[in-house]
């Protein structure tokens, strides 16, 4: 399948391009960026481009919209540019997007393949309601993606309440998101809109598909999001109350969680690995960045606690979106 990456020169866009190098199913045929970059070779703008894409000519967004000529789109554009573009493209072409603008639509899944692959059934609801040949599938906020991978195995114990504090890498803010002076020797205990996303997206992802809509999970969740001076890898301290289970049960659930293992997806990696002390510098690239590392599972006075870390640009963004497309392809939603 011929694919395009929108926003291909940005932080997430570059990650998409890198991960698509040598992909057996998806052939990257168009890299799309601003008018400023249009007409230049991708390797001229992105110095660490994979060799196979160095000579690929960058297409402007306006020209691409006129004539997409691809089978599939990965969107790494900012939310401010994405709403109308995604809907226009989805009339004919499947769109897998990292933008937030359609995450909260009733007929659009926020997909984490190991957690809620059944939500892909909403694709047919979209097509029927909107008279589209294509569709839109979104990835969650990067912290939500990492958190929900760790929560999914615990559903069997009855999740009642979650409190989470995130320690998020600076690459999550993009190239120009933070000045060096702001983050150096500092922790910034506010990321605008992030806590609302974590709380609401987690409940949708872990909710159940009922007919043509998702019924959000019933647990309560409260988040505090902070930015820390780490380049890549979000770390989260999770405190939760369960209806049943003990520490050994939780560790066993983490260890055995592997729902995609038999699907033979090109990007497949084991989604969860237990390590006593998870750390972004040591563990963010585990499983080529798709594996989430969890540890420090302990029982406290009011429930359980653990620490989880994962690569925000891979599991939390581009890699998760590619895995979404692979699952959709395997299940027959892509032709």
C-alpha positions, 0 to 999 in steps of 0.5 A: 500500500502506498502511504503518505506522512503529513507533517513529515519534517516535524518530531513525530513526522520524522519518527513515522518516516524512520519507522516506515523504512523497509516496511513490508506492507506500507510503501512511503511514497509521499512526504508532506510538509510546509510550502517552505520545504516543498520541492526540496529532497527530504534528506536536505531538510531532515539530515538523519533521514533513512537513506531510502527516503533521502531523495524523496521530494517533499510535497506541499500540503496544499498540493497533496490535498488536490491529488493525494494518490495514496492508499493510506495517510498518516497524519502528524500535523498539529491539531490546528491544521487537521480537522478539515484536512482529515475529513476531506481525505477520509471521504476517500482514504483511510487516515491514521492520525495523531491529532486530537481533533477527532478523538472524542467523536462518538464514531471515531476510535481512540485505538491502542491495538493491544487494549481495544482492537474491537473498537475498529468496528466503529469504522463501519459506523463512520462510513455509514454515517458520513458516507465515506469510503475511507475513515479516521482512526486516532491514537491517544495522547502519548501519556494515555497510550503508555498508561492504558497499555499498563492498565489493560491487563488489570481490567480483570481485577475490577479497576475502581479508581486511578490517580496518576502523576506523569513525568513527561519528556521534552520531545513531547512538546515538539521542536519549539515547545520548550526553551532550554532555559525553561526546562534546564534544572527544572520540573514544570508541573503544568502541561496545558490540556494534558490532564483532561486528555489522560482522564477522558481518553483512558475511559474511552479506550478502556470502555466497551463498544455498545452497538454504535458507540463506546460506553466509557469505563466507569472507574474514576481517574485523576491526573497531574502532568509534569514536564521533566528534563528527559529527552525521550520517554514518559514515566508515570507513577500510578496509584489505583484501587482494585476490586480484587487481586494482590501483587503477585496477581498483578505481576502475572497479569503484566507478564502474560499480557500479549494479545497481538502475539499470534497476528504476525504484525510487522511492528509487533513487539511484546507490549509489556515487560516487568522491570524492578525499577523502570527508567526512561534512559534504560528502557525507552527503546525496549521493543524498538520503542513499542514496549512499555516497561512497568515495575515497582508494583507494591500494595499500599494502605489504599490499594496498589501502586506502580511505575510505568515508562514508555517511548513517547514518540514511538509507543505514544505517537508514530509507532502506535499509529503504524501498529493501528494501521497494521491491525486494521490491515490484518483485520480486513479494514484496509484493501 
